[in-house]
Amino acid sequence: MESEKKGKCGASCYACPYYRVLCPGCITRICLVDRCIRGTSYTGITYPNTFCRLRAYCVVGKGVRPEPEPPPEVKTKSMARAGLPRFTPIISTLDRRSWFWDAFPLPAICVRLGELMLNKGALRAASEKGLHDFLGYGGKIVLSTVMPDEVIDKLKPEDYLKAIADLRPDVAMIPDNYTYIDDPLYRSWSQTVRLVRYAGAFLDLEIPMLGLIKGAISKQVSWSIEKLAQMGYSSFAMPVRELIAQDLLDGPLTTALYTFKKAGAKPEFIFYGCSHRIWRVKEAGYITLSWYLNAKRGLYDTGVKARSVTYPDLKYVGCECDVCKGARPYDIMYDVHRLSLHNLLQQKARLEGKVT
């Protein structure tokens, strides 16, 4: 078949080390390199922008592709489950208005490593004390590795291992990667192989680790899950914020659930970046920051959806939650901490199935 010989952009599949070993060939519906060659450039991404991040994969630009990722060594270990509750709120280590545990001591929180990596002062302070003492929090702390691409590119496994040793969380994620459906498959395969290869470096840790469910195509999703499950990972987090925003969640989620079922695995499944229940996975956990981000934007959680505090239907509606105690949205609209606590309780109740 022609698709086996060349990708849409003209690059030879036969010259690709991932072809047939992992990759079925060019099956992407949208590829920015292909679009660019055909005359559609994307500001800030493709040529003639001097910072074109895809130049190395372009047959017209004659760029030199990065070396392929070496095959991962699949070591095995029986990994403990993370054992997270249904709802684990993300907090900001830099903004104490998101620190809620004096009022409501929930059993677990999530801290973003990327936020600390971008603020060396906070990273130094948290590393000196450990996250528990730095935050004054006695519950379970999850260290998230979901972070901006430019930070991911600067980190090696030893950087993550040092951060985990210094910060001393109770649970951590394997290193994140980025796989975009409109990138050349060579690039997303390199990221996928690297994710699995890096995961092997974390098997010797004594704390539970969360595998990540990522991939630009179904083959990448299923292959990475299979390899991580073989290693012994039993808890998995699936970042879904962008997939939901683009209405693309169904495909990767179907692939993930089928892969687990085929392997006879029943992992702990966690949706990362989602504030509403996804009923296809009834026992899933949720890690999200939207309760706090919405409060900063002046959005009030009604128990069903977030509305502006100035929304007319909310003008005379009082709330009897443990935060509001009869107050209306108008009454707390300028108090971000109080509004975020209201949103926190509403989101917790919704994700635990107590709000319909």
Residue, then its C-alpha position, 0 to 999 in steps of 0.5 A: m500500500e502507498s501508505e506503507k511506503k510514504g507518509k502523507c508529507g512524503a517522508s519514507c516509512y521504510a526509513c523510520p526505525y519505528y515502522r512495523v516494529l511499533c508504527p503501522g505507518c502514516i494513519t494520522r488524519i491531520c499532520l501539521v507538516d503535511r498541511c504546511i507542505r501543502g501551503t497552510s502554515y501555523t503561526g508560531i509552530t511551522y515554517p517560515n517561523t524561525f522557531c518551527r518545532l517540526r522542521a526536523y521532520c520536514v522533507v522540504g526543509k530537509g531537517v535532521r530528525p532526532e535519533p530514535e529512542p532506544p527500546p525500553e528495558v522491561k523490568t518487573k516489580s509488584m507495584a503498590r496501588a496509590g490508594l487515592p480517594r475519589f477526589t484529590p484536589i490539586i493545590s498551588t504551592l505558590d498561593r496559600r488561598s488554595w490551602f484548604w486543610d485547616a478548614f477541611p482536612l481532606p485525605a489527599i492533595c496533589v502538588r505539581l512538580g512543574e510549578l515548583m520547577l518554574n519557581k526555584g525559590a519555592l522548590r528550594a524551600a519545599s526540598e529543604k523541608g519536604l512537602h508535608d512540613f512545607l505545606g503543614y499538611g498531614g494527609k497523602i500528597v501526590l506529586s504530579t509530573v504533568m507540566p509544560d513541554e518546555v520543562i519536560d524537555k529539560l528533565k532526565p530521570e535522575d532529575y525526577l528521582k532527585a525531586i522525589a527524594d527531596l520533596r518526599p511525596d507519598v505518591a508520584m507519577i512517572p515522567d510526563n510526555y507530550t503526544y499530539i495528534d497533529d505531530p508527525l508519528y515519528r515524534s509522538w512515537s519517540q515520546t511514547v517510547r521515552l515515557v515507557r523507558y523512563a518508567g523503568a527507572f522508578l520501579d525501585l522507589e518505595i512509594p506507589m507510582l502512577g503510570l500515565i495513559k498517553g498517546a497520539i494514536s490508539k497503538q501508542v496508547s495500547w502499547s504503552i499501557e501493555k508495557l507499563a502493566q508488564m512492569g508491574y504498574s497497577s495505578f494509572a492516571m489519564p490526563v484528559r483536560e485537552l481531550i475533553a476540550q477537543d471532544l477527543l476523549d472517547g477514542p483513547l479511553t476506549t483503547a485504554l479500557y480495552t487494553f486493560k480488559k484484554a490483559g486481565a488487569k483491573p487497575e486503579f484508574i484516575f482521570y487527571g484534569c476533569s471535574h465531572r464524573i465520567w460514567r464509563v469508569k464508575e470507580a475512577g478517581y479524579i485529580t483536578l484544580s478547577w475548583y480553585l481556578n474557577a474561584k479565581r475567575g469568579l465562577y461559582d459551582t452550583g453542584v452541576k456546573a460553574r456559573s458566574v457569581t453575577y449570573p441572574d438566577l443566582k442573585y437571590v439563592g443562598c447556599e447552606c454548605d459548610v462554607c457559605k452557611g446561607a450566604r449568596p454568591y454575591d456575598i462571597m464573590y470577592d473572597v477567592h479563598r471562601l469561594s474556592l472552599h465552596n467550589l471544593l465542597q461542591q466538586k467533592a460531592r459531585l465526584e463522590g456521587k452525592v450531587t446529581 
